[in-house]
Amino acid sequence: MSQQQLPQQQVGQSTQQQTERQPSQQQTGQQYQQQPQSFDQAVPQQVSQAIYQLEQLETNAEWAHGQAMKAGDRFTSGKLADISQIVHLQKTLLLRQSDMAQTVSLCTQQALQQSTQQLQQSQIPGVQQVVQQVQQVSQTITQASSQVGQQSQSQQMGGQGGGQTPPSQTGGQSFY
C-alpha cells in the first residue's frame, strides 16, 4: 500500500510545481504583449511581398490539386501537391527569417521549374495559372531569401562566441 501512495504524492508535487510556474509564464507573456510589432514592421518589404506571392501560389496549387483529383489525373495532382508543400516550406522559412531560407530557395526554384515544365500541357482547370505564378514568383523568392540570408549572417556575426560545441563533442549521432 505504501508503494501505491508514493506515486500519488509525486503526482501531487509535480502538479503543485506546475501551478507555481504558471504565474511566471503569464508574466513572460505580458512582457511580450507590452511591445506589439506589426507584421510589416517585423519583416522587410521584399520578404513580405514574397510571402504574399507564395501564399497565393500555395492556395492556387491546392485548388488545382483538387481539380486534378476530381479529374482522376494522379500525375498532375501529385505535382501540384508537391508544389504546394514546397512553397509552404519556403514560405515558413521566410516567415521565420531562417538562415536556411536561402539554401532551400535554390532547391525550391529547381523543383518548381521542373514541375511546371511537366505541367505545361495540362488541361486541368487552374494548372496554367499555377505555371504562370511559378514563373513570376521565382525571382521574388531569390531576392527575399537572399535578404533573409544576409540578415541571418549579420546577426550571427554579432552573436558569435556563444560557446556552442560541435555535434561530434556532444555525443550526437553520425549519419555517414
Secondary structure, DSSP 8 states (H G I E B T S, - for coil): -HHHHHHHHHHHHHHHHHHHHHHHHHHHHHHHHTS---HHHHS-HHHHHHHHHHHHHHHHHHHHHHHHHHHT-HHHHHHHHHHHHHHHHHHHHHHHT-TTHHHHHHHHHHHHHHHHHHHTT--STTHHHHHHHHHHHHHHHHHHHHHHHHHHHHHHHHT-------GGGTT-----
